[in-house]
Amino acid sequence: MKIFLSTMILLFFPIYCFAYENTMVIGNIELRLGMPKDKVFDMFTKNNYHVSSTGETYFISQKKDDLYDYLGTVEFKNNKLSFISTRWYYTHTDSGSFELAEKIF
């Protein structure tokens, strides 16, 4: 039963990683807490990432074909990077889910 539940969680719920360290990578950009807002946006622009926002929360995505692939989220306080989250990508294979679930439990 544990294996079944862990497999369902892995398949149907995205896994996110939040910045508890000072650095984290979104796409191919290494971000560091405390970086100036304009430098962060300059890096995203130079790498052709799409940035959308709701207030002070910015969502980073990359265009693939006609869709946008979500890469992560950043937030700023006093024009300094204060929060970073990124999505962990897991490629599904027939045996991969079972192996990952075994490692978790």
Contact map, one row per residue, 1 for C-alpha under 8 A:
111110000000000000000000000000000000000000000000000000000000000000000000000000000000000000000000000000000
111111000000000000000000000000000000000000000000000000000000000000000000000000000000000000000000000000001
111111100000000000000000000000000000000000000000000000000000000000000000000000000000000000000000010011001
111111110000000000000000000000000000000000000000000000000000000000000000000000000000000000000000000000000
111111111000000000000000000000000000000000000000000000000000000000000000000000000000000000000000000000000
011111111100000000000000000000000000000000000000000000000000000000000000000000000000000000000000000010000
001111111110000000000000000000000000000000000000000000000000000000000000000000000000000000000000110010000
000111111111000000000000000000000000000000000000000000000000000000000000000000000000000000000000000000000
000011111111100000000000000000000000000000000000000000000000000000000000000000000000000000000000000000000
000001111111111000000000000000000000000000000000000000000000000000000000000000000000000000000000100000000
000000111111110000000000000000000000000000000000000000000000000000000000000000000000000000010000100000000
000000011111110000000000000000000000000000000000000000000000000000000000000000000000000000000000000000000
000000001111111000000000000000000000000000000000000000000000000000000000000000000000000000000000000000000
000000000111111100000000000000000000000000000000000000000000000000000000000000000000001100000000000000000
000000000100111110000000000000000000000000000000000000000000000000000000000000000000001110000000000000000
000000000000011111000000000000000000000000000000000000000000000000000000000000000000111100000000000000000
000000000000001111100000000000000000000000000000000000000000000000000000000000000000111100000000000000000
000000000000000111110000000000000000000000000000000000000000000000000000000000000011110000000000000000000
000000000000000011111111000000000000000000000000000000000000000000000000000000000011100000000000000000000
000000000000000001111100000000000000000000000000000000000000000000000000000000000000000000000000000000000
000000000000000000111111000000000000000000000000000000000000000000000000000000000000000000000000000000000
000000000000000000111111000000011000000000000000000000000000000000000000000000000000000000000000000000000
000000000000000000101111100001111000000000000000000000000000000000000000000000000000000000000000000000000
000000000000000000101111110001110000000000000000000000000000000000000000000000000001110000000000000000000
000000000000000000000011111111100000000000000000000000000000000000000000000000000000010000000000000000000
000000000000000000000001111111100000000000000000000000000000000000000011000000000000010000000000000000000
000000000000000000000000111110000000000000000000000000000000000000000010000000000000000000000000000000000
000000000000000000000000111111000000000000000000000000000000000000000000000000000000000000000000000000000
000000000000000000000000111111100000000000110000000000000000000000000000000000000000000000000000000000000
000000000000000000000011110111110000000000000000000000000000000000000000000000000000000000000000000000000
000000000000000000000011110011111010000100000000000000000000000000000000000000000001000000000000000000000
000000000000000000000111000001111110000000000000000000000000000000000000000000001000000000000000000000000
000000000000000000000110000000111110000000000000000000000000000000000000000000011111000000000000000000000
000000000000000000000000000000011111000000000000000000000000000000000000000000011100000000000000000000000
000000000000000000000000000000111111101100000000000000000000000000000000000000011000000000000000000000000
000000000000000000000000000000000111111100000000000000000000000000000000000000111000000000000000000000000
000000000000000000000000000000000011111110000000000000000000000000000000000100111000000000000000000000000
000000000000000000000000000000000001111111000000000000000000000000000000000000000000000000000000000000000
000000000000000000000000000000000011111111100000000000000000000000000000000000000000000000000000000000000
000000000000000000000000000000100011111111110000000000000000000000000000000000001000000000000000000000000
000000000000000000000000000000000000111111111000000000000000000000000000000000000000000000000000000000000
000000000000000000000000000000000000011111111100000000000000000000000000000000000000000000000000000000000
000000000000000000000000000010000000001111111110000000000000000000000000000000000000000000000000000000000
000000000000000000000000000010000000000111111111111000000000000000000000000000000000000000000000000000000
000000000000000000000000000000000000000011111111110000000000000000000000000000000000000000000000000000000
000000000000000000000000000000000000000001111111100000000000000000000000000000000000000000000000000000000
000000000000000000000000000000000000000000111111100000000000000000000000000000000000000000000000000000000
000000000000000000000000000000000000000000011111110000000000010000000000000000000000000000000000000000000
000000000000000000000000000000000000000000011111111000000001111000000000000000000000000000000000000000000
000000000000000000000000000000000000000000011001111100000001111000000000000000000000000000000000000000000
000000000000000000000000000000000000000000010000111110000111100000000000000000000000000000000000000000000
000000000000000000000000000000000000000000000000011111000111000000000000000000000000000000000000000000000
000000000000000000000000000000000000000000000000001111111110000000000000000000000000000000000000000000000
000000000000000000000000000000000000000000000000000111111100000000000000000000000000000000000000000000000
000000000000000000000000000000000000000000000000000011111100000000000000000000000000000000000000000000000
000000000000000000000000000000000000000000000000000011111100000000000000001100000000000000000000000000000
000000000000000000000000000000000000000000000000000011111110000000000000111100000000000000000000000000000
000000000000000000000000000000000000000000000000001111111111000000000000111000000000000000000000000000000
000000000000000000000000000000000000000000000000001110001111100000000111110000000000000000000000000000000
000000000000000000000000000000000000000000000000111100000111110000000111110000000000000000000000000000000
000000000000000000000000000000000000000000000000111000000011111000011111000000000000000000000000000000000
000000000000000000000000000000000000000000000001110000000001111100011110000000000000000000000000000000000
000000000000000000000000000000000000000000000000110000000000111111111000000000000000000000000000000000000
000000000000000000000000000000000000000000000000000000000000011111111000000000000000000000000000000000000
000000000000000000000000000000000000000000000000000000000000001111110000000000000000000000000000000000000
000000000000000000000000000000000000000000000000000000000000001111110000000000000000000000000000000000000
000000000000000000000000000000000000000000000000000000000000001111111000000000000000000000000000000000000
000000000000000000000000000000000000000000000000000000000000111111111100000000000000000000000000000000000
000000000000000000000000000000000000000000000000000000000000111100111110000000000000000000000000000000000
000000000000000000000000000000000000000000000000000000000011110000011111000000000000001000000000000000000
000000000000000000000000011000000000000000000000000000000011110000001111100000000000011000000000000000000
000000000000000000000000010000000000000000000000000000000011100000000111110000000001111000000000000000000
000000000000000000000000000000000000000000000000000000001111000000000011111000000011110000000000000000000
000000000000000000000000000000000000000000000000000000001111000000000001111100001111100000000000000000000
000000000000000000000000000000000000000000000000000000011100000000000000111110001111000000000000000000000
000000000000000000000000000000000000100000000000000000011000000000000000011111111110000000000000000000000
000000000000000000000000000000000000000000000000000000000000000000000000001111111100000000000000000000000
000000000000000000000000000000000000000000000000000000000000000000000000000111110000000000000000000000000
000000000000000000000000000000000001100000000000000000000000000000000000000111111000000000000000000000000
000000000000000000000000000000001111100000000000000000000000000000000000000111111100000000000000000000000
000000000000000000000000000000011111100100000000000000000000000000000000011110111111000000000000000000000
000000000000000000000000000000001100000000000000000000000000000000000000011110011111000000000000000000000
000000000000000001100000000000001000000000000000000000000000000000000000111100001111100000000000000000000
000000000000000001100001000000101000000000000000000000000000000000000001111000001111110000000000000000000
000000000000000111100001000000000000000000000000000000000000000000000001110000000011111000000000000000000
000000000000000111000001110000000000000000000000000000000000000000000011100000000001111100000000000000000
000000000000011110000000000000000000000000000000000000000000000000000111000000000000111110000000000000000
000000000000011110000000000000000000000000000000000000000000000000000000000000000000011111000000000000000
000000000000001000000000000000000000000000000000000000000000000000000000000000000000001111100000000000000
000000000000000000000000000000000000000000000000000000000000000000000000000000000000000111110000000000000
000000000000000000000000000000000000000000000000000000000000000000000000000000000000000011111001000000000
000000000010000000000000000000000000000000000000000000000000000000000000000000000000000001111101100000000
000000000000000000000000000000000000000000000000000000000000000000000000000000000000000000111111100000000
000000000000000000000000000000000000000000000000000000000000000000000000000000000000000000011111110000000
000000000000000000000000000000000000000000000000000000000000000000000000000000000000000000001111111000000
000000000000000000000000000000000000000000000000000000000000000000000000000000000000000000111111111100000
000000100110000000000000000000000000000000000000000000000000000000000000000000000000000000011111111110000
001000100000000000000000000000000000000000000000000000000000000000000000000000000000000000000111111111000
000000000000000000000000000000000000000000000000000000000000000000000000000000000000000000000011111111100
000000000000000000000000000000000000000000000000000000000000000000000000000000000000000000000001111111110
001001100000000000000000000000000000000000000000000000000000000000000000000000000000000000000000111111111
001000000000000000000000000000000000000000000000000000000000000000000000000000000000000000000000011111111
000000000000000000000000000000000000000000000000000000000000000000000000000000000000000000000000001111111
000000000000000000000000000000000000000000000000000000000000000000000000000000000000000000000000000111111
011000000000000000000000000000000000000000000000000000000000000000000000000000000000000000000000000011111
